[in-house]
Amino acid sequence: MDWLSRLFEMMPVRGRLDIRCSYSVPWRIEQGPGESNEIPYHAVLAGSAILDDPAGGRPLLLKTGDILLLPGNPRHVMHDGSGAAPLPPRNRAAQNFTISENLGSDERLDLLCGHFAIAPPHDRVLRSYLPPRLVVHAGARTGKGTAAQLAGLVSLMRSETADDRLGGRAMLDALSTAMFALVLRLASETDDSSRGLLALVGDPRLAPAVAAMFNQPARAWSLPELARLCNMSRATLARQFQEKLGRSPSDLLTDIRMTLAANELKRSSLSTGAVAEMAGYQSEAAFQRAFKSQMGVTPAQWRKVQRSGEDVLAGPGAPADPDGSSPAQA
């Protein structure tokens, strides 16, 4: 299985379209933050928009065909750039979503706004591997490749929101979920400047190591073994991971293992020792320590929390191996 399919199998994502905006200049949108496990998205169907940088940096211009993801889930402001007082919008409920519009008659912004929901604690792990802001551009539907696929998908979403037909909610949610996968695929193919997991797998030299860890997480991978898969020295592999991901191969492998272990503890009655072995740990004590460091609770506490529906997690934070010699300290 390819790494992205494996990632979604481990960390299921559910998409949802919330609002379709139709605004004439001047307009302004203020949104967020959403729920803690959500990643907002905006797809520009027509017109343009300016996204203010919450940190005070340069604003970002979004054009027709651009799709914006905000994995950092911040409060964010988008506007037309005129600086004029915005026309008051009004919201009306369609059968399967909300329509927000103002009464102007100039060239209009047409925008789909929604979010992706990831079940805790996977949302925190996934967010830590994505940039706080991600933009891709969907190409013409008549072209080839991922950009054209994404354009076709967005066009289908546009059609569903225009007609609001039977089954529209299910269609829009399914299409939103597929959009997340296509956006990540396109970003890994086209974005050479970003950091994180997408930058890592976008480098064909490093992709074999990432795929190996996703597909065989229980194997006791050593840094030299992973380096051989990539035809590079262990020092080069470690440096490339640090530069592109900001973390070591050991960190990534630990996150993968803990995600699998958390899923297994939640859905099965296997003993902690059996889950430890499944996750690649020969020592149950070592697994207990790694899980507590990563999740903030013991495996038994995690299982109890999942059955009670509470959320007492401290969030991911497994430490890197000090010498970087082996990503698999079991």
Phi and psi restraints in degrees (value plus and minus 20) as a CYANA .aco file:
   2 ASP   PHI     -90.2   -50.2
   2 ASP   PSI     141.0   181.0
   3 TRP   PHI     -82.7   -42.7
   3 TRP   PSI     -56.7   -16.7
   4 LEU   PHI     -91.1   -51.1
   4 LEU   PSI     -61.0   -21.0
   5 SER   PHI     -82.8   -42.8
   5 SER   PSI     -60.5   -20.5
   6 ARG   PHI     -84.2   -44.2
   6 ARG   PSI     -59.6   -19.6
   7 LEU   PHI     -81.2   -41.2
   7 LEU   PSI     -65.0   -25.0
   8 PHE   PHI     -90.5   -50.5
   8 PHE   PSI     -48.4    -8.4
   9 GLU   PHI     -86.8   -46.8
   9 GLU   PSI     -58.8   -18.8
  10 MET   PHI     -97.0   -57.0
  10 MET   PSI     -57.9   -17.9
  11 MET   PHI    -146.9  -106.9
  11 MET   PSI      59.8    99.8
  12 PRO   PHI     -78.2   -38.2
  12 PRO   PSI     118.6   158.6
  13 VAL   PHI    -137.9   -97.9
  13 VAL   PSI     115.2   155.2
  14 ARG   PHI    -137.2   -97.2
  14 ARG   PSI     103.7   143.7
  15 GLY   PHI    -114.1   -74.1
  15 GLY   PSI     134.2   174.2
  16 ARG   PHI    -171.3  -131.3
  16 ARG   PSI     110.4   150.4
  17 LEU   PHI    -106.6   -66.6
  17 LEU   PSI     109.1   149.1
  18 ASP   PHI    -123.0   -83.0
  18 ASP   PSI     -69.3   -29.3
  19 ILE   PHI    -160.9  -120.9
  19 ILE   PSI     122.0   162.0
  20 ARG   PHI    -130.1   -90.1
  20 ARG   PSI     101.2   141.2
  21 CYS   PHI    -120.0   -80.0
  21 CYS   PSI     117.5   157.5
  22 SER   PHI    -154.2  -114.2
  22 SER   PSI      81.7   121.7
  23 TYR   PHI    -145.4  -105.4
  23 TYR   PSI     120.0   160.0
  24 SER   PHI    -118.3   -78.3
  24 SER   PSI     131.3   171.3
  25 VAL   PHI     -85.6   -45.6
  25 VAL   PSI     119.0   159.0
  26 PRO   PHI    -109.8   -69.8
  26 PRO   PSI     128.1   168.1
  27 TRP   PHI    -163.0  -123.0
  27 TRP   PSI     143.2   183.2
  28 ARG   PHI    -175.9  -135.9
  28 ARG   PSI     116.8   156.8
  29 ILE   PHI    -143.4  -103.4
  29 ILE   PSI     110.1   150.1
  30 GLU   PHI    -143.0  -103.0
  30 GLU   PSI     102.7   142.7
  31 GLN   PHI    -158.9  -118.9
  31 GLN   PSI     139.6   179.6
  32 GLY   PHI      65.3   105.3
  32 GLY   PSI     155.7   195.7
  33 PRO   PHI     -90.3   -50.3
  33 PRO   PSI     133.7   173.7
  34 GLY   PHI    -104.3   -64.3
  34 GLY   PSI    -182.5  -142.5
  35 GLU   PHI     -80.2   -40.2
  35 GLU   PSI     134.8   174.8
  36 SER   PHI     -81.9   -41.9
  36 SER   PSI     -43.5    -3.5
  37 ASN   PHI    -120.0   -80.0
  37 ASN   PSI      -2.6    37.4
  38 GLU   PHI    -128.1   -88.1
  38 GLU   PSI     129.0   169.0
  39 ILE   PHI    -140.3  -100.3
  39 ILE   PSI      91.5   131.5
  40 PRO   PHI     -89.4   -49.4
  40 PRO   PSI     132.4   172.4
  41 TYR   PHI    -157.1  -117.1
  41 TYR   PSI     134.0   174.0
  42 HIS   PHI    -158.3  -118.3
  42 HIS   PSI     110.6   150.6
  43 ALA   PHI    -139.0   -99.0
  43 ALA   PSI     100.0   140.0
  44 VAL   PHI    -105.8   -65.8
  44 VAL   PSI      89.6   129.6
  45 LEU   PHI    -103.0   -63.0
  45 LEU   PSI     -55.5   -15.5
  46 ALA   PHI    -178.1  -138.1
  46 ALA   PSI     131.7   171.7
  47 GLY   PHI      64.7   104.7
  47 GLY   PSI    -180.9  -140.9
  48 SER   PHI    -164.5  -124.5
  48 SER   PSI     142.9   182.9
  49 ALA   PHI    -168.0  -128.0
  49 ALA   PSI     132.8   172.8
  50 ILE   PHI    -135.1   -95.1
  50 ILE   PSI     106.5   146.5
  51 LEU   PHI    -120.8   -80.8
  51 LEU   PSI      99.2   139.2
  52 ASP   PHI     -92.1   -52.1
  52 ASP   PSI     124.7   164.7
  53 ASP   PHI    -105.0   -65.0
  53 ASP   PSI      98.1   138.1
  54 PRO   PHI     -78.4   -38.4
  54 PRO   PSI     -44.9    -4.9
  55 ALA   PHI    -106.8   -66.8
  55 ALA   PSI     -19.7    20.3
  56 GLY   PHI      70.4   110.4
  56 GLY   PSI     -10.9    29.1
  57 GLY   PHI     -99.8   -59.8
  57 GLY   PSI    -187.0  -147.0
  58 ARG   PHI     -88.0   -48.0
  58 ARG   PSI     113.5   153.5
  59 PRO   PHI     -82.5   -42.5
  59 PRO   PSI     135.5   175.5
  60 LEU   PHI    -128.9   -88.9
  60 LEU   PSI     106.7   146.7
  61 LEU   PHI    -108.3   -68.3
  61 LEU   PSI     104.7   144.7
  62 LEU   PHI    -128.6   -88.6
  62 LEU   PSI     111.3   151.3
  63 LYS   PHI    -134.2   -94.2
  63 LYS   PSI     151.4   191.4
  64 THR   PHI     -73.6   -33.6
  64 THR   PSI     108.0   148.0
  65 GLY   PHI      78.5   118.5
  65 GLY   PSI     -32.9     7.1
  66 ASP   PHI     -98.3   -58.3
  66 ASP   PSI     123.4   163.4
  67 ILE   PHI    -145.6  -105.6
  67 ILE   PSI     105.4   145.4
  68 LEU   PHI    -130.9   -90.9
  68 LEU   PSI     109.0   149.0
  69 LEU   PHI    -134.4   -94.4
  69 LEU   PSI     121.6   161.6
  70 LEU   PHI    -142.8  -102.8
  70 LEU   PSI      57.7    97.7
  71 PRO   PHI     -78.8   -38.8
  71 PRO   PSI     -44.9    -4.9
  72 GLY   PHI     -91.7   -51.7
  72 GLY   PSI     -31.7     8.3
  73 ASN   PHI      32.8    72.8
  73 ASN   PSI      29.6    69.6
  74 PRO   PHI    -108.1   -68.1
  74 PRO   PSI     148.5   188.5
  75 ARG   PHI     -91.0   -51.0
  75 ARG   PSI     109.4   149.4
  76 HIS   PHI    -158.3  -118.3
  76 HIS   PSI     134.0   174.0
  77 VAL   PHI    -144.6  -104.6
  77 VAL   PSI     109.9   149.9
  78 MET   PHI    -143.9  -103.9
  78 MET   PSI     124.9   164.9
  79 HIS   PHI    -175.9  -135.9
  79 HIS   PSI     156.3   196.3
  80 ASP   PHI    -105.8   -65.8
  80 ASP   PSI     -31.8     8.2
  81 GLY   PHI      71.5   111.5
  81 GLY   PSI     -21.8    18.2
  82 SER   PHI     -97.8   -57.8
  82 SER   PSI     -45.0    -5.0
  83 GLY   PHI      61.6   101.6
  83 GLY   PSI     -24.5    15.5
  84 ALA   PHI     -98.6   -58.6
  84 ALA   PSI     137.3   177.3
  85 ALA   PHI     -82.0   -42.0
  85 ALA   PSI     108.9   148.9
  86 PRO   PHI     -88.6   -48.6
  86 PRO   PSI     127.5   167.5
  87 LEU   PHI     -87.6   -47.6
  87 LEU   PSI     119.6   159.6
  88 PRO   PHI     -87.9   -47.9
  88 PRO   PSI     108.0   148.0
  89 PRO   PHI    -105.0   -65.0
  89 PRO   PSI     140.4   180.4
  90 ARG   PHI    -151.2  -111.2
  90 ARG   PSI     122.4   162.4
  91 ASN   PHI    -126.1   -86.1
  91 ASN   PSI     121.0   161.0
  92 ARG   PHI    -157.9  -117.9
  92 ARG   PSI     123.4   163.4
  93 ALA   PHI    -106.5   -66.5
  93 ALA   PSI     100.9   140.9
  94 ALA   PHI    -105.3   -65.3
  94 ALA   PSI    -197.4  -157.4
  95 GLN   PHI     -87.3   -47.3
  95 GLN   PSI     -54.3   -14.3
  96 ASN   PHI    -144.2  -104.2
  96 ASN   PSI     -17.7    22.3
  97 PHE   PHI    -187.6  -147.6
  97 PHE   PSI    -197.1  -157.1
  98 THR   PHI    -130.0   -90.0
  98 THR   PSI     120.1   160.1
  99 ILE   PHI    -128.0   -88.0
  99 ILE   PSI     108.3   148.3
 100 SER   PHI    -138.1   -98.1
 100 SER   PSI     108.8   148.8
 101 GLU   PHI    -170.8  -130.8
 101 GLU   PSI     138.0   178.0
 102 ASN   PHI    -138.0   -98.0
 102 ASN   PSI     158.8   198.8
 103 LEU   PHI    -120.6   -80.6
 103 LEU   PSI     -10.8    29.2
 104 GLY   PHI     -89.2   -49.2
 104 GLY   PSI     149.8   189.8
 105 SER   PHI    -143.2  -103.2
 105 SER   PSI     -19.2    20.8
 106 ASP   PHI     -93.1   -53.1
 106 ASP   PSI    -198.0  -158.0
 107 GLU   PHI     -75.1   -35.1
 107 GLU   PSI     110.4   150.4
 108 ARG   PHI    -124.7   -84.7
 108 ARG   PSI     130.3   170.3
 109 LEU   PHI    -103.9   -63.9
 109 LEU   PSI     111.4   151.4
 110 ASP   PHI    -139.3   -99.3
 110 ASP   PSI      96.5   136.5
 111 LEU   PHI    -159.2  -119.2
 111 LEU   PSI     113.4   153.4
 112 LEU   PHI    -119.8   -79.8
 112 LEU   PSI     108.5   148.5
 113 CYS   PHI    -142.3  -102.3
 113 CYS   PSI     109.7   149.7
 114 GLY   PHI    -176.5  -136.5
 114 GLY   PSI    -182.2  -142.2
 115 HIS   PHI    -173.1  -133.1
 115 HIS   PSI     141.0   181.0
 116 PHE   PHI    -132.7   -92.7
 116 PHE   PSI     112.6   152.6
 117 ALA   PHI    -130.8   -90.8
 117 ALA   PSI     110.3   150.3
 118 ILE   PHI    -142.0  -102.0
 118 ILE   PSI     111.4   151.4
 119 ALA   PHI     -86.0   -46.0
 119 ALA   PSI     113.8   153.8
 120 PRO   PHI     -82.2   -42.2
 120 PRO   PSI     127.9   167.9
 121 PRO   PHI    -109.4   -69.4
 121 PRO   PSI     -13.5    26.5
 122 HIS   PHI     -82.4   -42.4
 122 HIS   PSI     -48.7    -8.7
 123 ASP   PHI     -80.2   -40.2
 123 ASP   PSI     -59.0   -19.0
 124 ARG   PHI     -90.9   -50.9
 124 ARG   PSI     -59.6   -19.6
 125 VAL   PHI     -84.7   -44.7
 125 VAL   PSI     -69.2   -29.2
 126 LEU   PHI     -82.5   -42.5
 126 LEU   PSI     -63.1   -23.1
 127 ARG   PHI     -81.8   -41.8
 127 ARG   PSI     -53.8   -13.8
 128 SER   PHI     -88.8   -48.8
 128 SER   PSI     -37.6     2.4
 129 TYR   PHI    -123.7   -83.7
 129 TYR   PSI     -18.2    21.8
 130 LEU   PHI    -134.1   -94.1
 130 LEU   PSI     131.9   171.9
 131 PRO   PHI     -88.1   -48.1
 131 PRO   PSI     135.5   175.5
 132 PRO   PHI     -84.8   -44.8
 132 PRO   PSI     -40.7    -0.7
 133 ARG   PHI    -162.3  -122.3
 133 ARG   PSI     107.7   147.7
 134 LEU   PHI    -152.6  -112.6
 134 LEU   PSI     106.1   146.1
 135 VAL   PHI    -146.4  -106.4
 135 VAL   PSI     112.0   152.0
 136 VAL   PHI    -148.6  -108.6
 136 VAL   PSI     141.2   181.2
 137 HIS   PHI    -138.5   -98.5
 137 HIS   PSI     101.4   141.4
 138 ALA   PHI     -99.3   -59.3
 138 ALA   PSI     111.6   151.6
 139 GLY   PHI    -104.2   -64.2
 139 GLY   PSI    -188.2  -148.2
 140 ALA   PHI     -89.3   -49.3
 140 ALA   PSI     124.7   164.7
 141 ARG   PHI     -85.3   -45.3
 141 ARG   PSI     -42.9    -2.9
 142 THR   PHI    -103.3   -63.3
 142 THR   PSI     -27.0    13.0
 143 GLY   PHI    -101.1   -61.1
 143 GLY   PSI    -184.1  -144.1
 144 LYS   PHI    -142.7  -102.7
 144 LYS   PSI     144.6   184.6
 145 GLY   PHI      69.9   109.9
 145 GLY   PSI    -195.2  -155.2
 146 THR   PHI     -83.7   -43.7
 146 THR   PSI     -59.9   -19.9
 147 ALA   PHI     -80.0   -40.0
 147 ALA   PSI     -61.5   -21.5
 148 ALA   PHI     -88.4   -48.4
 148 ALA   PSI     -58.1   -18.1
 149 GLN   PHI     -81.4   -41.4
 149 GLN   PSI     -62.8   -22.8
 150 LEU   PHI     -85.9   -45.9
 150 LEU   PSI     -60.1   -20.1
 151 ALA   PHI     -81.8   -41.8
 151 ALA   PSI     -60.9   -20.9
 152 GLY   PHI     -84.9   -44.9
 152 GLY   PSI     -59.4   -19.4
 153 LEU   PHI     -85.4   -45.4
 153 LEU   PSI     -64.3   -24.3
 154 VAL   PHI     -84.3   -44.3
 154 VAL   PSI     -57.2   -17.2
 155 SER   PHI     -82.5   -42.5
 155 SER   PSI     -58.8   -18.8
 156 LEU   PHI     -87.0   -47.0
 156 LEU   PSI     -58.0   -18.0
 157 MET   PHI     -83.7   -43.7
 157 MET   PSI     -60.1   -20.1
 158 ARG   PHI     -81.3   -41.3
 158 ARG   PSI     -62.5   -22.5
 159 SER   PHI     -84.1   -44.1
 159 SER   PSI     -61.8   -21.8
 160 GLU   PHI     -84.4   -44.4
 160 GLU   PSI     -57.6   -17.6
 161 THR   PHI     -96.1   -56.1
 161 THR   PSI     -43.9    -3.9
 162 ALA   PHI     -94.9   -54.9
 162 ALA   PSI     -57.8   -17.8
 163 ASP   PHI    -115.8   -75.8
 163 ASP   PSI     -48.5    -8.5
 164 ASP   PHI      31.2    71.2
 164 ASP   PSI      34.8    74.8
 165 ARG   PHI    -110.8   -70.8
 165 ARG   PSI     156.6   196.6
 166 LEU   PHI     -76.9   -36.9
 166 LEU   PSI     113.0   153.0
 167 GLY   PHI      60.5   100.5
 167 GLY   PSI     -12.6    27.4
 168 GLY   PHI     -81.2   -41.2
 168 GLY   PSI     -59.5   -19.5
 169 ARG   PHI     -80.8   -40.8
 169 ARG   PSI     -66.6   -26.6
 170 ALA   PHI     -83.2   -43.2
 170 ALA   PSI     -62.1   -22.1
 171 MET   PHI     -83.1   -43.1
 171 MET   PSI     -67.0   -27.0
 172 LEU   PHI     -85.6   -45.6
 172 LEU   PSI     -57.8   -17.8
 173 ASP   PHI     -87.0   -47.0
 173 ASP   PSI     -63.0   -23.0
 174 ALA   PHI     -85.1   -45.1
 174 ALA   PSI     -61.5   -21.5
 175 LEU   PHI     -87.4   -47.4
 175 LEU   PSI     -57.0   -17.0
 176 SER   PHI     -83.3   -43.3
 176 SER   PSI     -61.8   -21.8
 177 THR   PHI     -82.6   -42.6
 177 THR   PSI     -63.4   -23.4
 178 ALA   PHI     -85.0   -45.0
 178 ALA   PSI     -53.0   -13.0
 179 MET   PHI     -79.2   -39.2
 179 MET   PSI     -59.5   -19.5
 180 PHE   PHI     -79.8   -39.8
 180 PHE   PSI     -65.7   -25.7
 181 ALA   PHI     -84.0   -44.0
 181 ALA   PSI     -62.2   -22.2
 182 LEU   PHI     -88.5   -48.5
 182 LEU   PSI     -57.4   -17.4
 183 VAL   PHI     -83.1   -43.1
 183 VAL   PSI     -64.6   -24.6
 184 LEU   PHI     -86.1   -46.1
 184 LEU   PSI     -58.8   -18.8
 185 ARG   PHI     -82.2   -42.2
 185 ARG   PSI     -67.6   -27.6
 186 LEU   PHI     -84.8   -44.8
 186 LEU   PSI     -60.1   -20.1
 187 ALA   PHI     -83.5   -43.5
 187 ALA   PSI     -58.1   -18.1
 188 SER   PHI     -88.6   -48.6
 188 SER   PSI     -44.2    -4.2
 189 GLU   PHI    -106.6   -66.6
 189 GLU   PSI     -46.2    -6.2
 190 THR   PHI    -142.1  -102.1
 190 THR   PSI     -40.3    -0.3
 191 ASP   PHI    -116.7   -76.7
 191 ASP   PSI      83.5   123.5
 192 ASP   PHI    -109.8   -69.8
 192 ASP   PSI     -31.1     8.9
 193 SER   PHI    -120.7   -80.7
 193 SER   PSI     -35.5     4.5
 194 SER   PHI     -96.4   -56.4
 194 SER   PSI     143.4   183.4
 195 ARG   PHI    -133.9   -93.9
 195 ARG   PSI     141.6   181.6
 196 GLY   PHI      96.6   136.6
 196 GLY   PSI    -188.2  -148.2
 197 LEU   PHI     -82.1   -42.1
 197 LEU   PSI     -55.6   -15.6
 198 LEU   PHI     -85.7   -45.7
 198 LEU   PSI     -59.6   -19.6
 199 ALA   PHI     -85.9   -45.9
 199 ALA   PSI     -54.5   -14.5
 200 LEU   PHI     -86.7   -46.7
 200 LEU   PSI     -72.3   -32.3
 201 VAL   PHI     -97.3   -57.3
 201 VAL   PSI     -36.6     3.4
 202 GLY   PHI     -92.9   -52.9
 202 GLY   PSI     -34.4     5.6
 203 ASP   PHI    -110.8   -70.8
 203 ASP   PSI      90.5   130.5
 204 PRO   PHI     -80.8   -40.8
 204 PRO   PSI     -41.2    -1.2
 205 ARG   PHI     -93.1   -53.1
 205 ARG   PSI     -50.2   -10.2
 206 LEU   PHI    -117.1   -77.1
 206 LEU   PSI     -40.0     0.0
 207 ALA   PHI     -74.3   -34.3
 207 ALA   PSI     -57.6   -17.6
 208 PRO   PHI     -80.1   -40.1
 208 PRO   PSI     -57.0   -17.0
 209 ALA   PHI     -88.4   -48.4
 209 ALA   PSI     -61.9   -21.9
 210 VAL   PHI     -83.9   -43.9
 210 VAL   PSI     -66.9   -26.9
 211 ALA   PHI     -80.7   -40.7
 211 ALA   PSI     -59.9   -19.9
 212 ALA   PHI     -83.0   -43.0
 212 ALA   PSI     -63.2   -23.2
 213 MET   PHI     -89.9   -49.9
 213 MET   PSI     -56.2   -16.2
 214 PHE   PHI     -89.0   -49.0
 214 PHE   PSI     -56.8   -16.8
 215 ASN   PHI    -108.8   -68.8
 215 ASN   PSI     -44.7    -4.7
 216 GLN   PHI    -153.4  -113.4
 216 GLN   PSI      42.0    82.0
 217 PRO   PHI     -86.9   -46.9
 217 PRO   PSI     -43.8    -3.8
 218 ALA   PHI     -99.3   -59.3
 218 ALA   PSI     -31.9     8.1
 219 ARG   PHI     -92.4   -52.4
 219 ARG   PSI     123.9   163.9
 220 ALA   PHI     -99.4   -59.4
 220 ALA   PSI      50.2    90.2
 221 TRP   PHI     -84.8   -44.8
 221 TRP   PSI     110.9   150.9
 222 SER   PHI    -124.8   -84.8
 222 SER   PSI     139.8   179.8
 223 LEU   PHI     -81.3   -41.3
 223 LEU   PSI     -61.2   -21.2
 224 PRO   PHI     -80.9   -40.9
 224 PRO   PSI     -57.8   -17.8
 225 GLU   PHI     -83.8   -43.8
 225 GLU   PSI     -65.3   -25.3
 226 LEU   PHI     -84.9   -44.9
 226 LEU   PSI     -57.0   -17.0
 227 ALA   PHI     -84.8   -44.8
 227 ALA   PSI     -58.4   -18.4
 228 ARG   PHI     -84.8   -44.8
 228 ARG   PSI     -57.5   -17.5
 229 LEU   PHI     -79.3   -39.3
 229 LEU   PSI     -51.4   -11.4
 230 CYS   PHI    -117.2   -77.2
 230 CYS   PSI     -18.0    22.0
 231 ASN   PHI      35.4    75.4
 231 ASN   PSI      26.6    66.6
 232 MET   PHI    -165.7  -125.7
 232 MET   PSI     148.3   188.3
 233 SER   PHI     -94.2   -54.2
 233 SER   PSI     139.4   179.4
 234 ARG   PHI     -83.9   -43.9
 234 ARG   PSI     -55.0   -15.0
 235 ALA   PHI     -85.5   -45.5
 235 ALA   PSI     -60.6   -20.6
 236 THR   PHI     -86.9   -46.9
 236 THR   PSI     -61.8   -21.8
 237 LEU   PHI     -82.0   -42.0
 237 LEU   PSI     -66.2   -26.2
 238 ALA   PHI     -82.2   -42.2
 238 ALA   PSI     -60.4   -20.4
 239 ARG   PHI     -86.9   -46.9
 239 ARG   PSI     -61.8   -21.8
 240 GLN   PHI     -84.8   -44.8
 240 GLN   PSI     -61.0   -21.0
 241 PHE   PHI     -81.7   -41.7
 241 PHE   PSI     -63.7   -23.7
 242 GLN   PHI     -85.5   -45.5
 242 GLN   PSI     -60.7   -20.7
 243 GLU   PHI     -89.9   -49.9
 243 GLU   PSI     -60.9   -20.9
 244 LYS   PHI    -110.7   -70.7
 244 LYS   PSI     -57.6   -17.6
 245 LEU   PHI    -121.3   -81.3
 245 LEU   PSI     -45.7    -5.7
 246 GLY   PHI      59.2    99.2
 246 GLY   PSI      -9.7    30.3
 247 ARG   PHI    -168.1  -128.1
 247 ARG   PSI     150.7   190.7
 248 SER   PHI    -111.7   -71.7
 248 SER   PSI     144.5   184.5
 249 PRO   PHI     -76.5   -36.5
 249 PRO   PSI     -54.6   -14.6
 250 SER   PHI     -82.0   -42.0
 250 SER   PSI     -60.7   -20.7
 251 ASP   PHI     -81.6   -41.6
 251 ASP   PSI     -65.7   -25.7
 252 LEU   PHI     -83.3   -43.3
 252 LEU   PSI     -64.4   -24.4
 253 LEU   PHI     -83.0   -43.0
 253 LEU   PSI     -60.6   -20.6
 254 THR   PHI     -82.2   -42.2
 254 THR   PSI     -63.3   -23.3
 255 ASP   PHI     -81.0   -41.0
 255 ASP   PSI     -62.8   -22.8
 256 ILE   PHI     -82.5   -42.5
 256 ILE   PSI     -67.2   -27.2
 257 ARG   PHI     -82.8   -42.8
 257 ARG   PSI     -64.4   -24.4
 258 MET   PHI     -87.9   -47.9
 258 MET   PSI     -53.4   -13.4
 259 THR   PHI     -84.3   -44.3
 259 THR   PSI     -66.5   -26.5
 260 LEU   PHI     -82.4   -42.4
 260 LEU   PSI     -61.6   -21.6
 261 ALA   PHI     -85.5   -45.5
 261 ALA   PSI     -62.4   -22.4
 262 ALA   PHI     -81.6   -41.6
 262 ALA   PSI     -61.5   -21.5
 263 ASN   PHI     -82.2   -42.2
 263 ASN   PSI     -63.9   -23.9
 264 GLU   PHI     -87.6   -47.6
 264 GLU   PSI     -60.5   -20.5
 265 LEU   PHI     -84.1   -44.1
 265 LEU   PSI     -52.2   -12.2
 266 LYS   PHI     -94.9   -54.9
 266 LYS   PSI     -60.0   -20.0
 267 ARG   PHI    -121.6   -81.6
 267 ARG   PSI     -30.1     9.9
 268 SER   PHI    -149.0  -109.0
 268 SER   PSI     152.4   192.4
 269 SER   PHI    -127.9   -87.9
 269 SER   PSI      -1.0    39.0
 270 LEU   PHI     -78.2   -38.2
 270 LEU   PSI     127.9   167.9
 271 SER   PHI     -87.2   -47.2
 271 SER   PSI     140.6   180.6
 272 THR   PHI     -80.3   -40.3
 272 THR   PSI     -57.7   -17.7
 273 GLY   PHI     -83.3   -43.3
 273 GLY   PSI     -60.7   -20.7
 274 ALA   PHI     -86.7   -46.7
 274 ALA   PSI     -59.6   -19.6
 275 VAL   PHI     -86.0   -46.0
 275 VAL   PSI     -58.4   -18.4
 276 ALA   PHI     -80.3   -40.3
 276 ALA   PSI     -64.7   -24.7
 277 GLU   PHI     -85.1   -45.1
 277 GLU   PSI     -61.0   -21.0
 278 MET   PHI     -81.4   -41.4
 278 MET   PSI     -53.6   -13.6
 279 ALA   PHI    -106.3   -66.3
 279 ALA   PSI     -19.4    20.6
 280 GLY   PHI      79.2   119.2
 280 GLY   PSI      -5.4    34.6
 281 TYR   PHI    -128.2   -88.2
 281 TYR   PSI     101.8   141.8
 282 GLN   PHI     -97.3   -57.3
 282 GLN   PSI     -45.0    -5.0
 283 SER   PHI    -127.6   -87.6
 283 SER   PSI     102.8   142.8
 284 GLU   PHI     -83.9   -43.9
 284 GLU   PSI     -54.5   -14.5
 285 ALA   PHI     -85.0   -45.0
 285 ALA   PSI     -61.7   -21.7
 286 ALA   PHI     -83.6   -43.6
 286 ALA   PSI     -59.8   -19.8
 287 PHE   PHI     -84.7   -44.7
 287 PHE   PSI     -63.6   -23.6
 288 GLN   PHI     -78.3   -38.3
 288 GLN   PSI     -63.3   -23.3
 289 ARG   PHI     -85.4   -45.4
 289 ARG   PSI     -64.0   -24.0
 290 ALA   PHI     -85.4   -45.4
 290 ALA   PSI     -62.3   -22.3
 291 PHE   PHI     -85.4   -45.4
 291 PHE   PSI     -63.7   -23.7
 292 LYS   PHI     -84.4   -44.4
 292 LYS   PSI     -59.9   -19.9
 293 SER   PHI     -84.8   -44.8
 293 SER   PSI     -59.8   -19.8
 294 GLN   PHI     -98.4   -58.4
 294 GLN   PSI     -63.1   -23.1
 295 MET   PHI    -122.0   -82.0
 295 MET   PSI     -36.6     3.4
 296 GLY   PHI      66.1   106.1
 296 GLY   PSI     -25.5    14.5
 297 VAL   PHI    -159.1  -119.1
 297 VAL   PSI     143.2   183.2
 298 THR   PHI     -96.3   -56.3
 298 THR   PSI     143.2   183.2
 299 PRO   PHI     -75.2   -35.2
 299 PRO   PSI     -61.0   -21.0
 300 ALA   PHI     -85.4   -45.4
 300 ALA   PSI     -61.4   -21.4
 301 GLN   PHI     -85.1   -45.1
 301 GLN   PSI     -59.7   -19.7
 302 TRP   PHI     -81.3   -41.3
 302 TRP   PSI     -65.7   -25.7
 303 ARG   PHI     -81.3   -41.3
 303 ARG   PSI     -62.0   -22.0
 304 LYS   PHI     -85.3   -45.3
 304 LYS   PSI     -61.5   -21.5
 305 VAL   PHI     -80.9   -40.9
 305 VAL   PSI     -63.7   -23.7
 306 GLN   PHI     -84.4   -44.4
 306 GLN   PSI     -53.4   -13.4
 307 ARG   PHI    -100.7   -60.7
 307 ARG   PSI     -41.4    -1.4
 308 SER   PHI    -115.7   -75.7
 308 SER   PSI     -35.0     5.0
 309 GLY   PHI      63.0   103.0
 309 GLY   PSI     -11.1    28.9
 310 GLU   PHI    -104.0   -64.0
 310 GLU   PSI     149.3   189.3
 311 ASP   PHI    -154.1  -114.1
 311 ASP   PSI      81.8   121.8
 312 VAL   PHI    -143.4  -103.4
 312 VAL   PSI       5.0    45.0
 313 LEU   PHI     -97.0   -57.0
 313 LEU   PSI     124.6   164.6
 314 ALA   PHI    -108.5   -68.5
 314 ALA   PSI     -32.8     7.2
 315 GLY   PHI      76.4   116.4
 315 GLY   PSI     142.6   182.6
 316 PRO   PHI     -89.7   -49.7
 316 PRO   PSI     135.5   175.5
 317 GLY   PHI     152.7   192.7
 317 GLY   PSI      20.4    60.4
 318 ALA   PHI     -86.4   -46.4
 318 ALA   PSI     113.4   153.4
 319 PRO   PHI     -94.7   -54.7
 319 PRO   PSI     132.3   172.3
 320 ALA   PHI     -96.6   -56.6
 320 ALA   PSI     133.6   173.6
 321 ASP   PHI     -85.3   -45.3
 321 ASP   PSI     111.3   151.3
 322 PRO   PHI     -81.4   -41.4
 322 PRO   PSI     -53.9   -13.9
 323 ASP   PHI    -120.8   -80.8
 323 ASP   PSI     -27.3    12.7
 324 GLY   PHI      45.8    85.8
 324 GLY   PSI      -5.3    34.7
 325 SER   PHI     -96.8   -56.8
 325 SER   PSI     -48.9    -8.9
 326 SER   PHI    -168.6  -128.6
 326 SER   PSI     101.1   141.1
 327 PRO   PHI     -88.9   -48.9
 327 PRO   PSI     -29.3    10.7
 328 ALA   PHI    -141.8  -101.8
 328 ALA   PSI      64.3   104.3
 329 GLN   PHI    -115.1   -75.1
 329 GLN   PSI      69.1   109.1
